[in-house]
Amino acid sequence: MDRRLLDLLACPICKAPLEYRRTRDELVCRPERLAYPVRDGIPVLLAAEARQMELAELDERP
């Protein structure tokens, strides 16, 4: 994911910065514990498409 694009993106719910996780191809919002999918290189920043993360997943390295 392009670093410049990542710097512009924020969680649509709380406006926190997002962290890209290459292994699962998703963007993570730590405060909300949500992971937004990236499909074909396009971030899908819809709450309905996000998956709830477990606390242990937040500590994984991107």
MARLO-427640 format. One record per residue (C-alpha): x, y negated, z. Coordinates in nm, 4 decimals. Example, Ala and Ser with C-alpha at 12.3 -4.5 7.8 and 13.67 -1.06 7.14 Angstrom:
x = 1.2300; y = 0.4500; z = 0.7800
x = 1.3670; y = 0.1060; z = 0.7140
END
This chain:
x = 0.0000; y = 0.0000; z = 0.0000
x = 0.1294; y = -0.3430; z = -0.0919
x = 0.2516; y = -0.5262; z = 0.2192
x = 0.1108; y = -0.8597; z = 0.0955
x = -0.2351; y = -0.7069; z = 0.0595
x = -0.2114; y = -0.5444; z = 0.4009
x = -0.1256; y = -0.8819; z = 0.5564
x = -0.4523; y = -1.0233; z = 0.4168
x = -0.6816; y = -0.7407; z = 0.5272
x = -0.8596; y = -0.7342; z = 0.8628
x = -1.1157; y = -0.5149; z = 1.0323
x = -1.4619; y = -0.6245; z = 0.9154
x = -1.5997; y = -0.5709; z = 1.2663
x = -1.3492; y = -0.7396; z = 1.5000
x = -1.1140; y = -0.9145; z = 1.2518
x = -0.8060; y = -0.7419; z = 1.3997
x = -0.5127; y = -0.6607; z = 1.1688
x = -0.5132; y = -0.3167; z = 1.0089
x = -0.2328; y = -0.0611; z = 1.0107
x = -0.1773; y = 0.1568; z = 0.7048
x = -0.1340; y = 0.5297; z = 0.7681
x = 0.0186; y = 0.6846; z = 0.4585
x = -0.0264; y = 1.0469; z = 0.5734
x = -0.4064; y = 1.0186; z = 0.5686
x = -0.4299; y = 0.7259; z = 0.3260
x = -0.6350; y = 0.5107; z = 0.5602
x = -0.6313; y = 0.1758; z = 0.7379
x = -0.6547; y = 0.1841; z = 1.1162
x = -0.8120; y = -0.0717; z = 1.3473
x = -0.6689; y = -0.0059; z = 1.6921
x = -0.9149; y = -0.2169; z = 1.8994
x = -1.2224; y = -0.0527; z = 1.7424
x = -1.0552; y = 0.2917; z = 1.7049
x = -1.1746; y = 0.3126; z = 1.3447
x = -1.0024; y = 0.4464; z = 1.0341
x = -1.1111; y = 0.3066; z = 0.6988
x = -1.0406; y = 0.5203; z = 0.3912
x = -0.8307; y = 0.4092; z = 0.0947
x = -0.9676; y = 0.5615; z = -0.2250
x = -0.7734; y = 0.5366; z = -0.5491
x = -0.5640; y = 0.2614; z = -0.3926
x = -0.8700; y = 0.0560; z = -0.2924
x = -0.9475; y = -0.0021; z = 0.0775
x = -1.3079; y = 0.0799; z = 0.1647
x = -1.3766; y = -0.1612; z = 0.4509
x = -1.7334; y = -0.0596; z = 0.5252
x = -1.8302; y = 0.0349; z = 0.8798
x = -2.0479; y = 0.3162; z = 0.7442
x = -1.7432; y = 0.4694; z = 0.5701
x = -1.5078; y = 0.4450; z = 0.8702
x = -1.4354; y = 0.7411; z = 1.0933
x = -1.4081; y = 0.7162; z = 1.4697
x = -1.0590; y = 0.8030; z = 1.5944
x = -0.9586; y = 0.9905; z = 1.9068
x = -0.7283; y = 0.8088; z = 2.1519
x = -0.4440; y = 1.0520; z = 2.0804
x = -0.4559; y = 0.9635; z = 1.7091
x = -0.3819; y = 0.5995; z = 1.7825
x = -0.0377; y = 0.6921; z = 1.9161
x = 0.0632; y = 0.8716; z = 1.5969
x = 0.3215; y = 0.6992; z = 1.3836
x = 0.1987; y = 0.5412; z = 1.0591
END
